[in-house]
Amino acid sequence: MDSKPNPLRILFFPHLAHGHMIPTVDMARLFARQGVKATILSTQLNVPFFSKTIERDRELGFEIDVLVIKFPSMEAGLPEGIEVISSITSQEMGFKFFKAVSLLQQPLQRILEDCRPDCLVADGMFPWGYGCCKEGWGTKAVPGIPDKITMTRRQQPTELRESGANVEITNTTEKPWVTRRQQPTELRESGANVEITFPRTGTTYVEHYRKTLGRKSWHIGPLSLCNNNTEDKSQRGNANDASIDRVKFLRWLDSKKHNSVLYICFGSVSWISAAQLNEIAKGIEESGLDFLWVLRKTNKDEDEWLPKGFDERMKGKGWIIRGWAPQVLILDHEAIGGFMTHCGWNSTLEGITAGVPMVTWPLSNEQFINEKFITDILRVGVGVGAQEWSRWMEGKKLLVTKENVTKAITEVMLGEEANNIRNRVSALKWMAKRAVEECGSSHSDLMALLDGLGLNSI
Ligand SMILES: O=c1ccn([C@@H]2O[C@H](COP(=O)(O)OP(=O)(O)O[C@H]3O[C@H](CO)[C@@H](O)[C@H](O)[C@H]3O)[C@@H](O)[C@H]2O)c(=O)[nH]1
């Protein structure tokens, strides 16, 4: 690949959580493919989650690298080794973790002064990210004139300077999924509900975002589609090489009929009680469906909750994967006919992009809102009946019963509506694919954004 002598340099700083690192790394790779020099900023222990992917892109000639920022564990009273949300095991540890994250502001500022990138893409979870750029560290080429003139932010007219504010780059296509990244807290605080915030009166959500909310935004997703080979898909977000296991369960999936296997995964941070896991297992068994079930390593050992004899009875019918599974690869497999999901935004988009009907089981964060989009607006899934937030509190929460589980999964995979749901989600799948192709809306937004940042004027 021809590399420009002075490419546009963008620093990407994702939150220290898989659900944020994964799409940000995809985004950085997407930008690098357009000639941007992309640098991903992260802490030492998080780099292995994406370093192999980055190395492969570098071998292909793309300008993408990684910069390490020290995580202030000690300063926040955290033990060494806790640098990603999925390692948090208690509420107290969670508070300390977020304290440490907030302490990253000053080191970020120093990095910006040293590196002087043209642009910082900071995670929405770092509300102080934009403030770090206000000091005028960056230079920007003035677009639209024949000669190259660069100015620092401080030298720019206010208008130009302000235009950089509150830039939203969303991992979405032009469907309703677009706006939710920052909604939950606002929604909860305002007491409003989904219908009020997103009226369905013929206007698309993108228009709503841009016109009604007046937010500058570029809708460039679904980002997972930039992983277009098996290696990329299976290593996405994964520090270990799970190739042996991968081959095993992919072969198993190959032996199954189209759309016959239920895939179950609750994302990278959720926590499910032993009693609830027991109900899920019984519900799956009752449905008679084949399944592939991903469990985080932090979940209780199977002998604490797995119904007696489950393993024996489910031989050949199901797999339980402990740890990290290559989700995008699995969802793309034609044997997968349903996805039981906690409605994390990445999983939601990945399910839609793969054209897989969903069984929705929101747990926390903004997931109950995402569920409404899946079940009520897009109508590509059926709710399992989750009624309340659950996090950290074993045994005190309202359980979703095994009957609820059986009912929802059979409705999505076999029921009268199953075909209609499948047709609707298939239509969205193709829409999503078209959006990222050349001339598609996401591709056009990406080009417009890079143009605005001066990619072609440098
Ligand atoms: O075994 C696994 C588990 C997860 N994933 C991937 O990890 C990501 C998980 O992201 P998401 O589905 O968004 O769930 P969370 O990890 O729970 O993400 C957090 O961050 C999201 C983005 O802000 C929010 O929407 C969620 O509510 C919040 O819990 C997805 O890309 C999955 O494909 C895997 O590849 N393998």
PDBQT file of the ligand as one rigid body, heavy atoms in Angstrom, charges set to zero:
ROOT
HETATM    1  O1  LIG A 501     -17.248 -14.893  24.547  1.00  0.00    +0.000 OA
HETATM    2  C1  LIG A 501     -17.403 -13.773  24.037  1.00  0.00    +0.000 A 
HETATM    3  C2  LIG A 501     -18.074 -12.726  24.698  1.00  0.00    +0.000 A 
HETATM    4  C3  LIG A 501     -18.210 -11.526  24.051  1.00  0.00    +0.000 A 
HETATM    5  N1  LIG A 501     -17.694 -11.347  22.788  1.00  0.00    +0.000 N 
HETATM    6  C4  LIG A 501     -17.779 -10.025  22.133  1.00  0.00    +0.000 C 
HETATM    7  O2  LIG A 501     -17.715  -9.025  23.124  1.00  0.00    +0.000 OA
HETATM    8  C5  LIG A 501     -18.538  -7.931  22.779  1.00  0.00    +0.000 C 
HETATM    9  C6  LIG A 501     -19.519  -7.717  23.910  1.00  0.00    +0.000 C 
HETATM   10  O3  LIG A 501     -20.115  -6.467  23.763  1.00  0.00    +0.000 OA
HETATM   11  P1  LIG A 501     -21.656  -6.183  24.116  1.00  0.00    +0.000 P 
HETATM   12  O4  LIG A 501     -22.518  -7.153  23.451  1.00  0.00    +0.000 OA
HETATM   13  O5  LIG A 501     -21.946  -4.751  23.799  1.00  0.00    +0.000 OA
HETATM   14  O6  LIG A 501     -21.774  -6.508  25.649  1.00  0.00    +0.000 OA
HETATM   15  P2  LIG A 501     -20.956  -6.021  26.971  1.00  0.00    +0.000 P 
HETATM   16  O7  LIG A 501     -19.646  -6.639  26.979  1.00  0.00    +0.000 OA
HETATM   17  O8  LIG A 501     -21.862  -6.302  28.102  1.00  0.00    +0.000 OA
HETATM   18  O9  LIG A 501     -20.836  -4.447  26.727  1.00  0.00    +0.000 OA
HETATM   19  C7  LIG A 501     -20.950  -3.292  27.537  1.00  0.00    +0.000 C 
HETATM   20  O10 LIG A 501     -20.739  -2.229  26.616  1.00  0.00    +0.000 OA
HETATM   21  C8  LIG A 501     -21.730  -2.116  25.587  1.00  0.00    +0.000 C 
HETATM   22  C9  LIG A 501     -21.302  -0.984  24.665  1.00  0.00    +0.000 C 
HETATM   23  O11 LIG A 501     -21.318   0.249  25.308  1.00  0.00    +0.000 OA
HETATM   24  C10 LIG A 501     -23.101  -1.877  26.187  1.00  0.00    +0.000 C 
HETATM   25  O12 LIG A 501     -24.077  -1.839  25.162  1.00  0.00    +0.000 OA
HETATM   26  C11 LIG A 501     -23.418  -2.992  27.185  1.00  0.00    +0.000 C 
HETATM   27  O13 LIG A 501     -24.665  -2.745  27.799  1.00  0.00    +0.000 OA
HETATM   28  C12 LIG A 501     -22.306  -3.081  28.218  1.00  0.00    +0.000 C 
HETATM   29  O14 LIG A 501     -22.582  -4.116  29.147  1.00  0.00    +0.000 OA
HETATM   30  C13 LIG A 501     -19.227  -8.297  21.471  1.00  0.00    +0.000 C 
HETATM   31  O15 LIG A 501     -18.526  -7.698  20.409  1.00  0.00    +0.000 OA
HETATM   32  C14 LIG A 501     -19.076  -9.813  21.391  1.00  0.00    +0.000 C 
HETATM   33  O16 LIG A 501     -18.982 -10.288  20.059  1.00  0.00    +0.000 OA
HETATM   34  C15 LIG A 501     -17.039 -12.365  22.140  1.00  0.00    +0.000 A 
HETATM   35  O17 LIG A 501     -16.574 -12.215  21.011  1.00  0.00    +0.000 OA
HETATM   36  N2  LIG A 501     -16.922 -13.552  22.802  1.00  0.00    +0.000 N 
ENDROOT
TORSDOF 0
